[in-house]
Amino acid sequence: MLFKSLPPGRQYFVSGVPGSFHSRLFPKASLHFVYSAYALQWLSRVPQELSDINSPAYNRGRIFYSNSPNEVGKAYTAQYAMDMERFLAARAKEMVPGGLMALLIPGRPDGTLPAESSIGPIFQPLESCLVDMANEWS
Ligand SMILES: C[S@@+](CC[C@H](N)C(=O)[O-])C[C@H]1O[C@@H](n2cnc3c(N)ncnc32)[C@H](O)[C@@H]1O
């Protein structure tokens, strides 16, 4: 679908690369320009503390950090820092010296709590559906 939807009659090569952007995807020093839009907010894993009943970041019944204790937001923040480190380390090897990178990443203003994220409400209906489905099985 993606390749079919590309505008015809233009001069470029297109390829699909399997794997996660949190690790190496492209050959060393091969990229002149890196662009990522609205993708880096996805984490590589759910932070472990969220499913640990003895942790202050235990996040039962939620799929996100909105309406959660601050510890939950902190656990997501720590995971995000690790993931970004891996993303940037991998791209650093893949980019040519002097290459350019443009990243579009949803964020929130400095000084606000993770629970105040503006994208929280987007996930609430999904969370509610998943919890209903899980309850049907229990
Ligand atoms: C919200 S979409 C944005 C797509 C596109 N960049 C755009 O602006 O329309 C996020 C995309 O990131 C991809 N994605 C999420 N985590 C990824 C990962 N670790 N490695 C590669 N792609 C990932 C998803 O599969 C999805 O296609």
The ligand as an SDF file (V2000), in Angstrom:
LIG
                    3D

 27 29  0  0  0  0  0  0  0  0999 V2000
    1.9770    7.2740   13.8200 C   0  0  0  0  0  0  0  0  0  0  0  0
    2.8210    6.3400   12.5820 S   0  0  0  0  0  0  0  0  0  0  0  0
    3.6220    7.6340   11.6650 C   0  0  0  0  0  0  0  0  0  0  0  0
    3.8790    7.2010   10.2720 C   0  0  0  0  0  0  0  0  0  0  0  0
    4.4970    8.2730    9.3470 C   0  0  0  0  0  0  0  0  0  0  0  0
    5.8330    8.6440    9.7750 N   0  0  0  0  0  0  0  0  0  0  0  0
    3.6280    9.4730    9.2140 C   0  0  0  0  0  0  0  0  0  0  0  0
    4.0160   10.5700    9.6330 O   0  0  0  0  0  0  0  0  0  0  0  0
    2.4950    9.3320    8.6900 O   0  0  0  0  0  0  0  0  0  0  0  0
    4.1320    5.5820   13.5250 C   0  0  0  0  0  0  0  0  0  0  0  0
    4.8770    4.5200   12.7380 C   0  0  0  0  0  0  0  0  0  0  0  0
    6.0420    4.1350   13.4720 O   0  0  0  0  0  0  0  0  0  0  0  0
    6.2420    2.7510   13.2860 C   0  0  0  0  0  0  0  0  0  0  0  0
    7.0960    2.2550   14.3810 N   0  0  0  0  0  0  0  0  0  0  0  0
    6.8180    2.2380   15.7080 C   0  0  0  0  0  0  0  0  0  0  0  0
    7.8460    1.7240   16.4090 N   0  0  0  0  0  0  0  0  0  0  0  0
    8.7980    1.4020   15.4850 C   0  0  0  0  0  0  0  0  0  0  0  0
   10.0980    0.8290   15.5850 C   0  0  0  0  0  0  0  0  0  0  0  0
   10.6170    0.4900   16.7740 N   0  0  0  0  0  0  0  0  0  0  0  0
   10.8180    0.6590   14.4430 N   0  0  0  0  0  0  0  0  0  0  0  0
   10.3030    1.0120   13.2320 C   0  0  0  0  0  0  0  0  0  0  0  0
    9.0630    1.5600   13.0680 N   0  0  0  0  0  0  0  0  0  0  0  0
    8.3260    1.7410   14.1890 C   0  0  0  0  0  0  0  0  0  0  0  0
    4.8340    2.1930   13.3080 C   0  0  0  0  0  0  0  0  0  0  0  0
    4.7830    0.9340   12.7080 O   0  0  0  0  0  0  0  0  0  0  0  0
    4.0830    3.2460   12.5110 C   0  0  0  0  0  0  0  0  0  0  0  0
    4.1200    2.9280   11.1570 O   0  0  0  0  0  0  0  0  0  0  0  0
  1  2  1  0
  2  3  1  0
  2 10  1  0
  3  4  1  0
  4  5  1  0
  5  6  1  0
  5  7  1  0
  7  8  2  0
  7  9  1  0
 10 11  1  0
 11 12  1  0
 11 26  1  0
 12 13  1  0
 13 14  1  0
 13 24  1  0
 14 15  1  0
 14 23  1  0
 15 16  2  0
 16 17  1  0
 17 18  1  0
 17 23  2  0
 18 19  1  0
 18 20  2  0
 20 21  1  0
 21 22  2  0
 22 23  1  0
 24 25  1  0
 24 26  1  0
 26 27  1  0
M  CHG  2   2   1   9  -1
M  END
$$$$
